[in-house]
Every structure is written in C-alpha cells, then in structure tokens.
Amino acid sequence: MSIFNKYKFSNKSQSLGGVLSTLTGLGSLACFSAGVYISFKKSGYAGLEVGALGLLTLMLSVIGTIIGLLSFKEDDKFYTLSWVGSLLGGIMTVLMLAVIFMGLGF
C-alpha cells in the first residue's frame, strides 16, 4: 500500500461558492497582472486602461471574498476552495486598496 493512494469515502463535493470565489480570485489576479504589465510597457503612462483594470480587480476581489465567506454556510461540503478563494480575494482587496490609497497620496 502506497502513501500516495488517497481514498475518499464520502459523497461530499466542493462548495459552489468556494469554486466561484476561487475563480473570481484568479480573475482578479489576472486583471491585476495585466494592469501591471500594461503599466510597465507604457512606462507608467497607461491612463484609463490601467485604472479600469484596477477597479475591475477591486470589484472582483471584493465579490470573491464575500462569496467565499458565504460559502462556509453550505452544509456537507468540502471547504478547501472556500478557504483559497476567501484568502485570495481578501489579499487582492487589501493590495488594491493600498495601491489606490498610494495613488491618491494618503
């Protein structure tokens, strides 16, 4: 018997909110990465393109965090993706708020 064989004796599945939360968190990360890439390519003079991506990143991360936290109320589910989505969304929210506050001069 190998230690790599893992057996699952349950009919549980991942929570739907956890899956959605993780997907929105990954979308938020992709938008943030695209904004950073465009900003570097244009030497910091990207304008509305990066601003729109920044706001989209903030909205996706807040929505993903809320969905992830609400998904813990689903009964008889695995919550791994709920944790991942909530943490990723929360980290991206804090990061984007920090970027916005730095841009405003606080």
N, C-alpha and C positions, 0 to 999 in steps of 0.2 A: 504494500500500500504506500503510495507516494504522498508526500505532504502537499503536493500541488493539486491533488484532487479535492475539490470542494463540493460537497453535496448540499443541496438546498431542499429541505423537507418542509416546504411552505408554499402556499399559493399566493403569497404577498407579491406585490409589484411596486415599482417606484410610484410615488405620488405624482399626479398630473401637474400639480402646482410646482413641484420640485423640478420636473422636466422643463416646464415653461420658464421658471426662474433661471435655470441654468442656461437655457437658450437666449434669454434676454440679456443675461450677464455676458455671454460670449459675444452677442451682437454689440453690446456696449463697449466691450474691449476692442472689437474690430473697428468700430467707429472712432474710438479714441486713437487707435494705432494709425488709421487713415488720416486723421487730423494732424497728428504729429508728423507723419510722412510728408503730407502736403505742405505743412508749415516749414519743414526743413528744405524742401525742394524750392520753395519760393523765398527763402531767406527771411522768414518771419513776416512777410507781407502778403499773406493769403487772404485776409479780409473776411468777407461774409461766408466763404466756403467753410473755413475752419470754425467760425462762430456758429454756423448752423450745425456742423458736426458735433461741436461741443455741447450745444443744447440738446441735440438728439441723444448724445451719450448720457447726459444727466437724466433725461426723461426715462430712457431705457433702464438705467441703473436703479432709479427710484422705484419704477414699476416692478422690476425684477425682485428687488428687496421685499416689497410689500407682498407680492405673490408668493415668494419663498417663505416668508414668515407665516402667511395664512395657510400654507400647505401643511404645516405641522398639525392642523386640526383634522386632517383626513385620517380616518380610522383604518387600522390594519394594513399599513403601507410601510415600505422602506423609506427612510428619510435622508439617505445619503445625498441625493441630488438636491434636496431641500436645503441641506447644510451648505453644499457647494454654491448653489445659486444665491442664497441669502448672503453668504460671505463675499462672494464675488461682486454682487450688486452693492453691498454696503461699502466695500473698499473702493469701488469705482465712484460711488456717490461722494464719499469723503475726498477722493482725489480730484474730482471735477469741481466740487465746491472750493477746494483750495486753489485750483487754477483760476476759477472765476474771481475769487477774492483777491488773488495776487494781481489779476488783470485790472481790477477796479482800484487798486492801490491801497488796500487795507493792510 
